[in-house]
């Protein structure tokens, strides 16, 4: 995330900016990030193969810095109120090669927009250090006071993680696993004590991962346990607000096989996928 390419020559910068503009216009038309689909929408008489090679050179080395792009996103999506963010991970495989992306999205008009991301050097879950580093990158672009809440799923739990968020002043709304301790009881023990006719249990100021949180224990439409904890907002609004986390699932679908076809580029080199 920290790599930036400095372009020292005005003509080089001009050519790169012009190419980026062409890529964006082609993307809007093609709704597909594969090079062949983009090249087919380029103006002019150049052969498609020639345009594809030009695109490959652009993705091999370009002057864009991810932090600058994220700063531009925040400027283009203004919001006078504190913003809502979602942290999640998506992955796909090409042969035996994992492409595993930890992504921070910002909510704008009920849509999750990608802001910052980290390509993990392994398959499976992210670790606390990587997550906090990604949030520290975000805090170079805005203050903690501008963060209303961070939504996260069951992967993003743990005492060090929760303490790190509190230290940074970032409120959390997170789904818990059944083995999570809530005031010295496992979440599944709380769940087992619910009466069959009960729709849920709403509790204030319980200790979760060393932090006081409000907790909701209820069910999904298919009967699965749904346990959500948050250290911000009323206990009665937690469940409704947490539903906004699912906007990032829509984002992932839009980026991958049901949208821009990012998986179908067959890119696996992290630098190329990042760009």
Secondary structure, 3 states (H helix, E strand, C coil): CCCCCCCCCHHHHHHHHHHHHHHHHHHHHHCCCCHHHHHCCCCCCCCHHHHHHHHHHHHHCCCCCHHHHHHHHHHHCCCCCCEEEEEEEEEEEECCEEEEEEEEEEEECCEEEEEEEEEECCCCCCCHHHHHHHHHHHCCCCCHHHEEEEEECCCCCCHHHHHHHHHHCCCEEEECCCCCEECCEEHHHHHHCCCCCCCEEEEEEEEECCEEEEEEEEECCCCCEEEEEECCCCHHHHHHHHHHHHHHHHHHHHHCCCCCCCHHHCCCCHHHHHC
